[in-house]
Amino acid sequence: MTVYYAQRLDPDGEIRPFIKIGYSKNPDVRMRGLMAALLATEPGNATTEAARHSEFEDLRVKGEYFRAEEPLLTHVRELMERPSDEEDEIIMHEAPFGFIVCAGCEAGPMNGHMHLRV
């Protein structure tokens, strides 16, 4: 299982200002069902997800949705930047809905990948 961090898209493709924290066996498939852009993942299960929900409780909007603010943004950035290994090889995920580039990013758009928009 994997804990994922995603942003949902409005029907016009605009990103909503919330981050969903959930868990799934296959986050990429889950994103298609949610019409969401996958930001980052970490190994975990329902217990890990519940711990993250508690950790970011002050940012909770409703259910599994949290305002895209600090310290959640820092946590997501750290997950996106950590080195990968064979068991957890997807860190930056392919963006299914185009590019999302973070403000002030020195790397620029990474072809087929996304950055957290802040």
Secondary structure as GFF3:
##gff-version 3
##sequence-region A 1 118
A	DSSP	beta_strand	2	8	.	.	.	ID=ss1
A	DSSP	beta_strand	18	24	.	.	.	ID=ss2
A	DSSP	alpha_helix	27	34	.	.	.	ID=ss3
A	DSSP	beta_strand	36	43	.	.	.	ID=ss4
A	DSSP	alpha_helix	46	55	.	.	.	ID=ss5
A	DSSP	three_ten_helix	57	59	.	.	.	ID=ss6
A	DSSP	beta_strand	60	62	.	.	.	ID=ss7
A	DSSP	beta_strand	65	67	.	.	.	ID=ss8
A	DSSP	alpha_helix	72	81	.	.	.	ID=ss9
###
